[in-house]
Amino acid sequence: MRKLSLILAALLAVALVLTGCGGNKPAEGSESVRIALLMRNVDEQFLKDYSENVTKLAAEKGVELNIQDARSDGATQLTQLQTLLNQGYQWFVIVPCVSELSEQMNQLIQEKGGAAAYSNIQPTVEALKVGPSFFFASSPEFVGGRYQGQLIADYFDKNPDKAPGKTVNMISILGQLGHPAQVNRKAGLLAELGTRGYTVNIVAEDTANWTPDQAQAKMDAWIAAFRGRFNVVAAQNDGMAMGAVESLIQNNLTKDNADDGTILSVPVLGIDATQDAINSMKENKLYATVLQDAVGQSAAAFDVIYQHASGTYAPGNPAGGTPAATTPIDEAPANDASIIGQCYLVPFVPVDKDSDYYKSH
């Protein structure tokens, strides 16, 4: 009997040591790690690329990934989050529908002891202040706009006869109105052109809600009204830029050569550097774009949450190859020094035919 008691005591001691080593955190690579990816939608090419990379990374780590598509509805996304929390999920990568719900979402996640990383649409400063387990892994939109402005200015510097008096007569195709990317990309674009000494006249401007079909329809109407009165088309993503390209072609606004880098009568520029956009550049249609790195953003967001789920996170850790930010910038939420270490700023990159990114794709 005494021998049996000693054996049981020894087994209990071993069990306590084993449970004590891991605590409540699963071991790295454990199949018990469950991460939810909340997407505002998966219709746009950038968001498709983002979702596909998270899926790839999860498979490599043996993570059980649950993907939810909110179809661009904030209320739906909030309901999806609440359902997942009730199912025991704690770890989230989120491309939010709207910034304004991020604080409420984080409060719900905080109650369950979880963590979340946001990309593409910024969480608010207040959302990141809910706790140190909430992160921003994205690219400063103002900088993306500046790079688009840089590419436009470079084009007209090389072709001054196309912008007499350094005057840019622009058709501006906007994303969803009020979206942080829409607001900041436009501001950055105009700021850069002003810095480069160009006067900008907005000939026509409206939202196409990030979609090529709406952009093509808008361009068809604008060409009918303003043919010959604009010298550049700036679209806030590649999808809308591709719609504009198709409209120009269908309306015979093309030329016989691509001496200036495009067969279109005016240059069209986008943002995202999707493969479709690069292919269009290779055909001398789209003039240029700006890389918004879906792989870099998703890798940073997934990795910092995986670190939390596996118990390996420490403040200041790099995530997905991107270092934690240390210096505030002008754009929220990374403009607040108290939460700057919770921000992973993946750089935008201008892409024209001389760029390394273009040459490698």
C-alpha positions in Angstrom: 0.0 0.0 0.0 2.8 2.3 0.9 4.5 1.5 -2.4 1.3 2.4 -4.3 1.0 5.7 -2.5 4.6 6.6 -3.4 4.0 5.8 -7.1 0.8 7.9 -7.1 2.7 10.8 -5.4 5.5 10.6 -7.9 3.0 10.6 -10.8 1.2 13.7 -9.3 4.5 15.5 -9.0 5.4 14.8 -12.6 1.9 16.1 -13.7 2.4 19.3 -11.7 5.8 19.9 -13.2 4.5 19.4 -16.7 1.4 21.7 -16.3 3.6 24.3 -14.5 6.0 24.5 -17.4 3.4 25.5 -19.9 0.9 27.4 -17.7 -2.2 28.3 -19.7 -0.2 29.0 -22.9 0.1 26.3 -25.5 3.6 25.3 -26.6 4.9 26.7 -29.9 3.4 24.9 -32.9 0.7 23.3 -30.7 -2.5 22.4 -32.5 -4.5 24.0 -29.7 -3.6 27.5 -30.9 -6.7 29.0 -32.5 -6.5 32.3 -34.3 -9.5 34.1 -35.9 -9.0 36.4 -38.9 -11.8 39.0 -39.1 -11.9 40.5 -42.6 -13.9 43.5 -43.6 -14.3 41.8 -47.0 -12.3 39.5 -49.3 -13.4 41.1 -52.6 -10.5 43.5 -53.1 -7.3 42.1 -54.4 -5.2 43.5 -51.5 -7.5 41.9 -49.0 -7.4 38.6 -50.9 -3.6 38.6 -50.8 -3.7 39.5 -47.1 -6.1 36.6 -46.3 -4.1 34.1 -48.4 -0.9 35.0 -46.6 -2.4 34.6 -43.2 -3.8 31.2 -44.3 -0.3 30.2 -45.4 1.4 31.3 -42.2 -1.2 29.6 -40.1 -0.7 26.3 -42.0 3.1 26.6 -41.5 2.6 27.0 -37.7 -0.1 24.3 -37.3 -2.6 27.0 -36.2 -6.3 26.4 -36.5 -7.5 29.5 -38.4 -11.1 30.7 -38.5 -11.8 33.3 -41.3 -14.8 35.5 -41.1 -15.9 37.9 -43.9 -18.0 40.8 -42.6 -19.0 42.0 -46.1 -18.0 45.5 -45.2 -20.6 45.8 -42.4 -19.3 46.9 -39.0 -22.3 45.5 -37.1 -21.8 42.1 -38.7 -18.1 42.1 -37.8 -18.9 43.0 -34.2 -21.4 40.1 -34.0 -18.8 37.8 -35.5 -16.3 38.8 -32.8 -18.8 38.2 -30.0 -19.7 34.8 -31.4 -16.0 33.8 -31.6 -15.3 35.0 -28.1 -18.2 32.9 -26.8 -16.7 29.9 -28.6 -13.4 30.4 -26.7 -11.3 32.3 -29.2 -8.9 34.8 -27.7 -6.4 35.6 -30.5 -7.4 37.8 -33.4 -6.0 39.4 -36.6 -8.5 42.0 -37.8 -9.0 44.1 -40.9 -11.8 46.2 -39.5 -14.7 47.6 -41.3 -14.5 50.9 -39.5 -12.0 52.5 -37.0 -14.8 53.6 -34.7 -15.6 50.0 -33.5 -12.1 49.1 -32.6 -12.2 50.3 -29.0 -15.3 48.4 -28.3 -13.9 45.3 -30.0 -10.7 45.5 -27.9 -12.7 45.9 -24.7 -14.5 42.6 -25.5 -11.3 40.9 -26.3 -9.6 42.3 -23.2 -12.3 40.8 -21.0 -11.3 37.3 -22.3 -7.6 38.0 -21.8 -6.9 38.0 -25.5 -5.0 40.0 -28.1 -5.6 41.5 -31.5 -3.6 43.1 -34.3 -5.2 45.4 -36.8 -4.2 46.1 -40.4 -5.3 48.3 -43.4 -7.9 50.4 -41.5 -6.4 51.9 -38.3 -7.7 51.2 -34.9 -8.2 54.4 -32.8 -5.6 55.5 -30.3 -8.1 54.8 -27.6 -8.4 51.2 -28.9 -4.7 50.5 -28.5 -4.8 52.1 -25.1 -7.2 49.4 -23.9 -4.2 47.3 -23.2 -0.7 46.3 -24.3 -2.0 43.3 -26.1 -3.5 45.3 -29.0 -1.5 46.2 -32.1 -1.4 48.1 -35.4 0.4 46.3 -38.2 -0.1 48.4 -41.3 1.4 51.2 -43.5 1.1 55.0 -43.0 -1.5 56.0 -45.6 -0.2 59.6 -45.8 3.2 58.2 -47.0 1.4 56.1 -49.6 -0.2 59.2 -51.0 3.1 61.1 -51.0 4.7 58.3 -53.0 1.9 58.5 -55.6 2.4 62.3 -55.7 6.2 61.7 -56.2 5.5 59.3 -59.1 3.2 61.9 -60.8 5.7 64.7 -60.2 8.5 62.5 -61.6 6.4 61.9 -64.7 5.8 65.5 -65.4 9.4 66.5 -64.6 10.4 64.1 -67.4 7.5 65.3 -69.7 7.1 69.0 -68.9 5.2 69.6 -72.1 2.3 67.5 -70.7 1.9 69.9 -67.7 2.5 73.4 -69.0 3.2 75.9 -66.2 3.6 72.9 -63.8 -0.2 72.6 -63.7 -1.7 69.1 -62.9 -5.3 68.8 -64.1 -6.3 65.7 -62.2 -9.1 63.2 -62.2 -9.2 61.8 -58.7 -10.8 58.4 -58.0 -11.4 58.0 -54.3 -11.9 55.0 -52.1 -14.8 54.8 -49.6 -15.4 58.3 -48.4 -14.2 58.8 -44.8 -12.0 55.7 -44.9 -8.7 56.6 -43.3 -6.8 55.5 -46.5 -9.1 57.7 -48.6 -8.5 60.8 -46.4 -4.7 60.3 -45.8 -3.8 59.2 -49.3 -5.4 62.3 -50.8 -3.7 64.5 -48.3 -0.3 63.0 -48.9 -0.7 63.2 -52.7 -1.6 66.9 -52.7 1.1 67.7 -50.2 3.8 66.0 -52.3 2.7 67.7 -55.5 2.7 71.1 -53.7 6.2 70.4 -52.3 7.4 69.6 -55.9 6.1 73.0 -57.1 3.0 71.8 -59.0 -0.4 73.5 -58.9 -3.2 70.9 -58.8 -6.7 71.5 -60.3 -9.2 68.7 -59.5 -11.1 68.4 -62.8 -13.4 65.7 -61.4 -13.4 63.7 -58.2 -15.7 61.1 -56.7 -15.7 57.8 -54.8 -15.7 54.4 -56.7 -15.6 52.5 -53.4 -12.4 50.7 -54.2 -14.0 48.8 -57.1 -13.0 48.7 -60.8 -16.5 48.6 -62.2 -17.6 51.8 -60.4 -14.3 53.4 -61.5 -14.8 52.5 -65.1 -18.4 53.9 -65.1 -17.2 57.2 -63.4 -14.4 57.5 -66.0 -16.8 56.9 -68.9 -18.9 59.8 -67.7 -15.9 62.1 -67.0 -14.4 61.4 -70.4 -17.7 62.5 -72.0 -17.7 65.7 -70.0 -14.0 66.6 -69.7 -12.2 65.0 -72.7 -9.0 66.9 -73.3 -9.1 68.8 -70.0 -7.2 66.4 -67.7 -3.6 65.2 -67.9 -3.5 62.5 -65.1 -5.7 60.0 -63.4 -4.9 59.2 -59.8 -6.8 56.3 -58.3 -6.5 55.4 -54.6 -6.1 51.7 -55.3 -5.1 49.5 -58.2 -8.6 48.1 -58.7 -10.0 51.5 -59.5 -6.9 52.4 -61.5 -7.6 49.3 -63.7 -11.2 50.4 -64.2 -9.9 53.8 -65.3 -7.4 52.2 -67.7 -10.2 50.1 -69.3 -12.3 53.2 -69.7 -9.5 55.2 -71.4 -9.0 52.3 -73.8 -12.7 51.8 -74.6 -13.0 55.6 -75.2 -10.0 55.6 -77.6 -7.8 57.7 -75.4 -4.6 55.9 -76.5 -1.6 56.6 -78.6 0.7 54.6 -80.9 3.8 54.6 -78.7 4.7 54.3 -75.1 7.6 56.8 -75.1 6.5 58.3 -71.8 5.8 54.8 -70.3 2.2 54.3 -71.3 0.1 53.9 -74.4 -2.7 55.9 -72.8 -3.1 59.5 -73.6 -2.7 60.4 -70.0 -0.9 58.5 -67.2 -3.0 56.5 -64.7 -1.6 55.6 -61.3 -2.9 53.3 -58.5 -1.8 52.1 -55.1 -1.3 48.5 -53.9 1.1 47.0 -56.6 -1.1 44.0 -57.1 0.1 41.5 -59.7 -2.7 42.6 -62.1 -1.3 46.2 -61.8 2.2 45.0 -62.5 1.0 43.1 -65.5 -0.8 46.2 -66.8 2.5 48.2 -66.4 4.3 45.5 -68.4 1.7 46.1 -71.2 2.4 49.8 -71.0 -1.1 50.6 -69.8 -1.0 51.5 -66.1 1.8 54.0 -65.6 2.8 53.3 -62.0 1.6 52.2 -58.6 2.7 52.2 -54.9 3.3 48.9 -53.1 1.1 48.4 -50.1 2.7 45.2 -48.8 -0.1 42.8 -48.1 2.4 40.1 -47.2 4.4 42.3 -44.9 1.3 43.6 -43.1 -0.3 40.2 -42.7 3.0 38.7 -41.5 3.5 41.3 -38.8 -0.1 41.0 -37.6 -0.2 37.2 -37.6 3.2 36.9 -35.9 2.6 39.3 -33.0 -0.6 37.5 -32.3 1.0 34.0 -32.6 3.7 35.2 -30.2 0.9 36.0 -27.7 -0.9 32.7 -28.3 2.3 30.7 -27.9 3.6 32.7 -24.9 6.7 34.0 -26.6 5.8 37.7 -26.9 7.8 40.4 -25.2 7.4 44.2 -25.7 9.6 45.4 -28.5 9.7 42.1 -30.3 9.9 42.3 -34.1 6.9 40.7 -35.8 7.0 39.1 -39.2 10.3 40.8 -39.9 9.0 44.3 -39.1 10.4 46.0 -36.0 8.2 47.6 -33.4 8.1 51.3 -34.0 10.0 53.5 -31.6 9.3 57.1 -32.9 5.9 58.6 -33.3 4.8 59.7 -36.8 2.1 62.3 -37.8 -0.6 59.7 -38.5 -2.9 58.1 -35.9 -2.6 55.7 -34.1 1.2 55.8 -34.4 1.3 59.5 -33.4 0.9 58.7 -29.7 4.2 58.0 -27.9 2.5 56.0 -25.2 1.5 53.3 -27.6 4.1 53.6 -30.3 5.7 50.2 -29.3 2.4 48.5 -30.2 2.7 49.7 -33.8 4.4 47.8 -36.6 4.8 50.2 -39.6 5.3 48.3 -42.9 6.7 50.8 -45.5 5.0 51.7 -48.7 7.3 51.5 -51.8 6.8 53.6 -55.0 6.7 51.3 -58.1 7.6 52.4 -61.5 9.5 50.6 -64.3 12.8 51.5 -62.8 12.0 50.0 -59.4 13.4 46.8 -58.1 9.9 45.6 -57.2 8.7 46.0 -60.8 11.8 44.2 -62.2 11.4 41.3 -59.8 7.7 40.7 -60.7 
